[in-house]
Amino acid sequence: MAPKGKTADPEKGGQYKMIADNRKARYNFFIEEVIEAGIMLTGTEVKSLRQGQANIAESYASEENGELFLINSNIPIYAQANRFNHEPRRHRKLLLKKRQLNHMLVGVHRKGMTIVPLKLYFNKHGKVKIEIGLAKGKQHHDKRQTEKDRSWNRDKARLMREKG
């Protein structure tokens, strides 16, 4: 069992502490592929994240000058930093290997996909990582079908619990 505040994930080979989760992404998009990336942050941003404050719900990743940047993510200012604070909604560079970056950009340019952030967390070494997904947008009828499937799975689980 994972200690309080930590989550065990066998795919990542250990425990990590969740900072922010983009739950709407799986509702609004079909996630084709998921990649873990580093994120370039300042010291006050990391301190603010350690307090568990961040919002990636309306953010996305975009290419600028051959590099990938996280846009529209909100990391609030760190109150104790005074004048050395950061800008809450600045563009943050994502750290990927060249092959991963090229793979993501091919999906965006050729297939018309979007790069959406899914999770922001501290890995087992205490580094801030972000899980990004190569995604295709859902139509309205796809969202309705997803909602029907979730509802049916909830009902099915409730019926199985009641039966014993």
DOZAGU-756543 format. One record per residue: residue number from 0; residue in three letters; x negated, z negated, y negated of N, C-alpha, C, O in turn. Coordinates in steps of 0.05 Angstrom, whole numbers, always signed. Example, Ala and Ser with C-alpha at 12.3 -4.5 7.8 and 13.67 -1.06 7.14 Angstrom:
% DOZAGU-756543
  num  residuo      nx      nz      ny     cax     caz     cay      cx      cz      cy      ox      oz      oy
    0      ALA    -264    -156    +114    -246    -156     +90    -264    -156     +66    -285    -169     +66
    1      SER    -257    -142     +45    -273    -143     +21    -258    -157      -1    -268    -161     -23
//
This chain:
% DOZAGU-756543
  num  residuo      nx      nz      ny     cax     caz     cay      cx      cz      cy      ox      oz      oy
    0      MET     -17      +0     +24      +0      +0      +0     -18      +0     -25     -38     -14     -26
    1      ALA     -10     +16     -44     -26     +18     -69     -21      -6     -87      +1     -16     -88
    2      PRO     -42     -16    -101     -38     -37    -120     -19     -29    -143     -15      -6    -147
    3      LYS      -8     -49    -156     +10     -44    -178      -3     -27    -200     -25     -32    -208
    4      GLY     +12      -6    -209      +2     +11    -230     -15     +34    -219     -23     +51    -235
    5      LYS     -20     +34    -194     -36     +56    -182     -19     +71    -162      +0     +60    -151
    6      THR     -25     +95    -157     -11    +112    -138     -31    +123    -118     -52    +133    -126
    7      ALA     -25    +122     -92     -42    +134     -72     -34    +163     -68     -11    +169     -65
    8      ASP     -53    +181     -68     -48    +209     -63     -69    +219     -44     -92    +222     -51
    9      PRO     -61    +225     -19     -80    +234      +1     -94    +260      -6    -117    +265      +2
   10      GLU     -81    +278     -21     -93    +303     -29    -117    +299     -47    -137    +314     -45
   11      LYS    -116    +279     -64    -138    +274     -83    -159    +255     -71    -179    +249     -84
   12      GLY    -154    +246     -46    -174    +230     -33    -176    +201     -44    -198    +190     -44
   13      GLY    -154    +190     -52    -156    +162     -62    -133    +155     -81    -111    +166     -79
   14      GLN    -139    +137     -98    -119    +127    -116    -123    +137    -144    -146    +144    -152
   15      TYR    -101    +139    -159    -103    +147    -187     -82    +132    -202     -62    +124    -191
   16      LYS     -86    +130    -228     -67    +116    -246     -53    +137    -263     -65    +150    -279
   17      MET     -27    +139    -260     -11    +158    -274      -8    +151    -303      -3    +127    -310
   18      ILE     -12    +170    -321      -9    +165    -350     +17    +178    -359     +34    +165    -372
   19      ALA     +20    +204    -353     +44    +218    -361     +52    +238    -340     +35    +249    -326
   20      ASP     +78    +243    -337     +88    +261    -317    +108    +280    -330    +125    +272    -346
   21      ASN    +106    +306    -324    +124    +326    -336    +145    +332    -315    +142    +351    -300
   22      ARG    +166    +316    -315    +187    +319    -294    +204    +344    -299    +215    +355    -280
   23      LYS    +206    +352    -324    +222    +376    -330    +210    +402    -320    +224    +422    -316
   24      ALA    +184    +402    -316    +170    +426    -308    +180    +437    -282    +184    +461    -279
   25      ARG    +184    +419    -263    +194    +428    -236    +223    +436    -237    +232    +451    -219
   26      TYR    +238    +428    -257    +265    +436    -260    +267    +463    -274    +284    +480    -267
   27      ASN    +250    +468    -294    +251    +493    -310    +234    +515    -298    +238    +538    -306
   28      PHE    +216    +510    -280    +197    +530    -270    +195    +529    -240    +198    +508    -227
   29      PHE    +188    +552    -228    +179    +553    -200    +149    +550    -202    +135    +567    -213
   30      ILE    +138    +529    -190    +109    +524    -191     +96    +538    -168    +101    +531    -145
   31      GLU     +80    +558    -174     +68    +575    -153     +42    +562    -143     +37    +561    -119
   32      GLU     +26    +552    -161      +0    +541    -153      -8    +518    -171      -2    +518    -195
   33      VAL     -21    +498    -160     -28    +474    -175     -59    +471    -175     -71    +473    -154
   34      ILE     -71    +465    -198    -100    +461    -200    -105    +436    -217     -91    +431    -236
   35      GLU    -125    +421    -208    -133    +397    -223    -155    +406    -243    -174    +420    -236
   36      ALA    -152    +397    -268    -172    +404    -289    -180    +380    -304    -165    +360    -306
   37      GLY    -204    +381    -315    -212    +360    -334    -201    +366    -361    -192    +388    -366
   38      ILE    -203    +347    -379    -193    +351    -406    -213    +339    -426    -222    +316    -422
   39      MET    -220    +353    -446    -240    +344    -466    -226    +326    -486    -209    +336    -502
   40      LEU    -233    +301    -487    -220    +281    -505    -240    +266    -522    -264    +266    -515
   41      THR    -231    +254    -544    -248    +237    -560    -244    +208    -550    -226    +203    -534
   42      GLY    -260    +190    -559    -259    +162    -550    -233    +148    -556    -223    +133    -540
   43      THR    -222    +153    -580    -197    +140    -587    -174    +151    -571    -154    +136    -566
   44      GLU    -175    +176    -562    -154    +187    -545    -155    +174    -518    -133    +168    -507
   45      VAL    -178    +169    -507    -180    +156    -481    -170    +127    -483    -156    +118    -465
   46      LYS    -176    +113    -505    -166     +86    -508    -136     +85    -510    -123     +68    -499
   47      SER    -125    +105    -524     -96    +106    -526     -83    +112    -499     -62    +102    -492
   48      LEU     -96    +129    -483     -86    +136    -456     -88    +111    -438     -71    +108    -421
   49      ARG    -109     +95    -441    -111     +71    -425     -88     +51    -430     -81     +35    -413
   50      GLN     -75     +53    -454     -52     +37    -460     -27     +50    -448      -5     +39    -450
   51      GLY     -30     +73    -435      -7     +87    -422     +10    +103    -441     +34    +106    -435
   52      GLN      +0    +112    -463     +16    +127    -482      +7    +156    -482     -15    +163    -489
   53      ALA     +26    +173    -475     +21    +202    -476     +47    +216    -470     +65    +205    -457
   54      ASN     +50    +241    -480     +73    +257    -474     +64    +286    -470     +53    +298    -488
   55      ILE     +69    +296    -446     +62    +324    -441     +87    +341    -434     +85    +363    -424
   56      ALA    +111    +330    -440    +136    +343    -432    +140    +370    -444    +150    +388    -431
   57      GLU    +132    +374    -469    +137    +399    -483    +111    +415    -487    +110    +433    -504
   58      SER     +90    +409    -472     +65    +422    -476     +61    +445    -457     +75    +448    -437
   59      TYR     +41    +462    -462     +34    +485    -446      +5    +491    -450      -8    +480    -468
   60      ALA      -6    +508    -433     -34    +516    -436     -36    +545    -444     -20    +561    -435
   61      SER     -55    +551    -461     -58    +578    -471     -88    +585    -474    -105    +568    -477
   62      GLU     -93    +611    -473    -121    +620    -475    -128    +625    -504    -112    +637    -519
   63      GLU    -152    +616    -512    -162    +621    -539    -192    +626    -535    -207    +609    -526
   64      ASN    -201    +650    -542    -229    +658    -540    -241    +654    -512    -264    +645    -509
   65      GLY    -226    +661    -492    -236    +660    -464    -236    +632    -453    -248    +627    -431
   66      GLU    -224    +612    -466    -223    +585    -456    -194    +576    -456    -177    +588    -470
   67      LEU    -187    +556    -440    -160    +547    -437    -156    +521    -453    -172    +503    -451
   68      PHE    -135    +520    -469    -129    +497    -486    -101    +486    -480     -83    +501    -475
   69      LEU     -99    +460    -480     -73    +447    -478     -61    +444    -506     -74    +433    -524
   70      ILE     -37    +455    -509     -25    +456    -535      +1    +440    -535     +16    +440    -516
   71      ASN      +6    +426    -557     +30    +410    -562     +33    +385    -545     +55    +375    -541
   72      SER     +11    +375    -535     +12    +349    -521      +8    +327    -542      -7    +330    -561
   73      ASN     +22    +305    -537     +21    +284    -557      +7    +259    -545     +16    +247    -526
   74      ILE     -16    +252    -557     -30    +227    -551     -30    +211    -577     -45    +219    -595
   75      PRO     -14    +190    -578     -11    +176    -604     -38    +164    -613     -56    +160    -598
   76      ILE     -39    +158    -639     -64    +147    -650     -68    +119    -639     -50    +104    -632
   77      TYR     -94    +111    -638    -102     +85    -628    -103     +66    -652    -119     +71    -671
   78      ALA     -86     +46    -653     -82     +29    -676    -108     +16    -686    -111     +13    -710
   79      GLN    -125      +7    -668    -149      -8    -676    -172     +10    -686    -193      +0    -694
   80      ALA    -168     +37    -687    -190     +55    -694    -193     +60    -724    -213     +71    -732
   81      ASN    -173     +52    -739    -174     +56    -768    -179     +85    -776    -164    +103    -768
   82      ARG    -200     +90    -791    -205    +117    -801    -218    +136    -780    -221    +160    -785
   83      PHE    -227    +125    -758    -240    +142    -737    -220    +154    -717    -228    +163    -696
   84      ASN    -195    +154    -724    -174    +163    -705    -174    +193    -702    -187    +208    -717
   85      HIS    -159    +202    -683    -156    +230    -676    -129    +241    -686    -112    +225    -694
   86      GLU    -126    +267    -686    -101    +279    -693     -83    +279    -667     -92    +289    -647
   87      PRO     -59    +268    -668     -43    +265    -643     -36    +291    -629     -35    +291    -604
   88      ARG     -31    +313    -643     -23    +338    -630     -44    +360    -632     -36    +384    -634
   89      ARG     -69    +354    -631     -89    +374    -633     -92    +390    -607     -82    +381    -586
   90      HIS    -104    +413    -608    -109    +429    -584    -132    +416    -568    -153    +410    -580
   91      ARG    -129    +412    -542    -149    +400    -526    -159    +420    -505    -143    +432    -491
   92      LYS    -185    +422    -503    -197    +441    -484    -194    +431    -456    -199    +408    -450
   93      LEU    -186    +449    -438    -185    +443    -409    -210    +452    -396    -220    +474    -401
   94      LEU    -221    +435    -378    -246    +441    -365    -241    +451    -337    -233    +436    -319
   95      LEU    -246    +477    -333    -242    +490    -307    -267    +506    -299    -283    +513    -317
   96      LYS    -270    +510    -274    -292    +528    -265    -284    +557    -272    -260    +563    -275
   97      LYS    -303    +573    -275    -299    +601    -284    -280    +616    -266    -262    +631    -275
   98      ARG    -283    +612    -240    -266    +625    -220    -236    +616    -223    -218    +633    -222
   99      GLN    -232    +590    -227    -205    +579    -231    -193    +590    -256    -170    +597    -257
  100      LEU    -209    +590    -278    -199    +600    -303    -191    +629    -301    -170    +637    -311
  101      ASN    -207    +646    -289    -201    +674    -285    -175    +678    -269    -159    +695    -275
  102      HIS    -173    +662    -248    -149    +663    -231    -124    +657    -247    -103    +670    -244
  103      MET    -125    +636    -263    -102    +628    -280     -95    +650    -300     -72    +657    -304
  104      LEU    -116    +661    -313    -111    +681    -334    -100    +707    -322     -85    +721    -335
  105      VAL    -108    +714    -298     -97    +738    -285     -67    +734    -280     -51    +752    -285
  106      GLY     -59    +710    -271     -31    +704    -268     -15    +706    -294      +8    +715    -294
  107      VAL     -27    +697    -315     -13    +698    -341     -11    +727    -352     +10    +735    -360
  108      HIS     -34    +742    -351     -34    +768    -363     -20    +789    -346      -5    +806    -357
  109      ARG     -24    +789    -321     -13    +810    -304     +14    +804    -293     +31    +822    -292
  110      LYS     +19    +779    -286     +45    +772    -273     +65    +759    -292     +87    +754    -285
  111      GLY     +57    +755    -317     +75    +743    -337     +82    +714    -331    +104    +706    -337
  112      MET     +64    +699    -320     +69    +671    -313     +61    +653    -337     +49    +662    -356
  113      THR     +67    +628    -334     +61    +608    -354     +44    +586    -341     +47    +580    -318
  114      ILE     +26    +574    -357     +11    +551    -347     +23    +526    -359     +22    +522    -383
  115      VAL     +34    +509    -342     +47    +484    -351     +33    +460    -340     +24    +460    -317
  116      PRO     +30    +439    -356     +18    +414    -346     +39    +399    -330     +62    +397    -337
  117      LEU     +31    +387    -307     +49    +372    -290     +44    +342    -291     +63    +327    -294
  118      LYS     +19    +334    -290     +13    +305    -290     -13    +301    -307     -30    +318    -308
  119      LEU     -14    +277    -319     -38    +269    -333     -45    +241    -321     -27    +224    -321
  120      TYR     -69    +238    -312     -76    +213    -297    -105    +207    -298    -122    +224    -305
  121      PHE    -112    +182    -292    -140    +174    -288    -146    +176    -258    -130    +166    -242
  122      ASN    -168    +190    -251    -174    +192    -222    -188    +166    -213    -191    +147    -228
  123      LYS    -197    +166    -188    -209    +141    -177    -235    +133    -191    -244    +111    -188
  124      HIS    -248    +152    -205    -273    +146    -219    -268    +139    -249    -287    +134    -264
  125      GLY    -242    +138    -257    -236    +130    -284    -236    +153    -304    -235    +149    -328
  126      LYS    -238    +178    -294    -238    +202    -312    -209    +211    -316    -193    +210    -297
  127      VAL    -204    +222    -340    -177    +232    -345    -176    +261    -333    -193    +278    -340
  128      LYS    -156    +265    -317    -152    +292    -305    -123    +301    -311    -105    +284    -316
  129      ILE    -119    +327    -311     -93    +338    -315     -87    +358    -292    -104    +374    -285
  130      GLU     -63    +356    -282     -55    +375    -261     -39    +396    -274     -18    +391    -286
  131      ILE     -48    +421    -273     -34    +443    -285     -24    +462    -264     -36    +465    -242
  132      GLY      -2    +475    -269     +10    +493    -250     +15    +521    -262     +22    +524    -285
  133      LEU     +10    +541    -245     +17    +568    -252     +46    +572    -245     +53    +570    -222
  134      ALA     +63    +577    -265     +92    +576    -261    +106    +601    -270     +97    +615    -288
  135      LYS    +129    +605    -257    +147    +627    -265    +173    +614    -274    +183    +596    -261
  136      GLY    +184    +623    -296    +209    +611    -307    +233    +615    -289    +236    +636    -276
  137      LYS    +250    +595    -289    +275    +597    -273    +298    +607    -291    +299    +602    -315
  138      GLN    +316    +622    -278    +340    +631    -292    +360    +608    -290    +356    +589    -276
  139      HIS    +382    +610    -305    +403    +589    -305    +414    +585    -277    +419    +562    -269
  140      HIS    +419    +607    -262    +431    +604    -235    +411    +590    -216    +420    +576    -197
  141      ASP    +385    +594    -220    +365    +581    -203    +366    +551    -208    +363    +535    -189
  142      LYS    +369    +543    -233    +371    +514    -240    +395    +501    -227    +394    +479    -218
  143      ARG    +418    +516    -228    +442    +505    -215    +438    +502    -185    +447    +482    -174
  144      GLN    +425    +521    -173    +419    +519    -144    +401    +495    -137    +405    +481    -118
  145      THR    +381    +491    -154    +363    +468    -151    +379    +442    -152    +374    +424    -137
  146      GLU    +397    +440    -171    +414    +416    -175    +432    +412    -151    +436    +390    -142
  147      LYS    +443    +434    -140    +460    +432    -116    +444    +421     -92    +453    +404     -77
  148      ASP    +419    +432     -89    +402    +424     -67    +395    +394     -69    +396    +380     -49
  149      ARG    +388    +385     -93    +382    +357     -97    +405    +339     -91    +403    +318     -78
  150      SER    +429    +347    -100    +453    +331     -96    +459    +330     -66    +466    +308     -55
  151      TRP    +456    +352     -52    +462    +352     -23    +441    +335      -8    +449    +320     +11
  152      ASN    +416    +336     -16    +396    +319      -3    +402    +289      -7    +397    +273     +11
  153      ARG    +411    +282     -31    +418    +254     -37    +442    +245     -19    +441    +224      -8
  154      ASP    +462    +262     -18    +486    +256      -1    +478    +254     +28    +488    +236     +42
  155      LYS    +461    +272     +37    +453    +272     +65    +437    +247     +72    +441    +235     +93
  156      ALA    +420    +238     +53    +405    +213     +58    +423    +189     +58    +419    +171     +75
  157      ARG    +443    +189     +40    +462    +167     +40    +478    +166     +66    +483    +144     +77
  158      LEU    +487    +189     +76    +502    +190    +101    +485    +180    +124    +495    +166    +142
  159      MET    +460    +188    +124    +442    +180    +147    +437    +149    +146    +436    +136    +167
  160      ARG    +435    +138    +122    +432    +109    +120    +456     +94    +129    +454     +74    +143
  161      GLU    +480    +105    +122    +505     +92    +130    +509     +93    +160    +520     +74    +172
  162      LYS    +501    +115    +173    +505    +118    +202    +486     +99    +217    +493     +90    +239
  163      GLY    +463     +94    +206    +445     +75    +219    +422     +88    +229    +404     +76    +240
//
